[in-house]
Amino acid sequence: MKRTEIYALVLSMVLSFATAFLIDLYHVEYMRYMMPTAPFPTPLFFISWLILATLFMIVGLWLTRDTTKSEEVNIEVVRRLLPDLERKVLDYIIKNGGEVSQSDIARSLKLNKVRTWRVVQRLQQKGLIEVYKAKGRNIVRIKIKEN
């Protein structure tokens, strides 16, 4: 169970207890005119607490659910769908350990810097690689794992 789910469950228990307490308090105060010796807490408190706790837990867990789909990416399918130049760049990155400088890509594949930059940007937009700066150079790192 994730930490956010635990927080949601604890918060739902506290909120449901407070809400049931206030409902029962209102009920007892309302009943005082008809029955001055009305017990507090009443059986209504426990019933309403169970109902509210269940409702708040369901809502809390629904709000903290993980909406991302974690599907493994098949590298071969990705390669087939990419244009030729993007496929060559992706293959070069994988062949060199999954991390390489952008200038090494340009030099090894005999591309100019602008064309390399554009291909790297397209691969980054597709979520296949990430680019970060190190010592003034663009380092390209693969984001998908080979099966």
C-alpha angles and dihedrals in degrees: 000000000000124000093247090054091052090049090050091052094048092046091048091052092050094045093046092049092049093046093047090047092053092046091050093045090052090047093051093047090050091049095048091087092057099032115021093188096054109154121242122239096031126201085259088068094061094043093048091045092055093047094046093044090053092048094046092048092051092048092044094051091044091053093049096045119127108252096183117099113224106207122161113240117230105223093206092057090048092050092052092052096050125090115254098261094046089048091053092050092047091048090049092052092049092046091054097054100277096286127075138146119261091236090056089054091051093047097045097044093040094238128143118248096254095051091046091050091051093049091047090050091052092050090048092051089052089054095242098115140019127216126210135169122249121172091341094308131108110242116199118208128186116240100191123073124230114242 
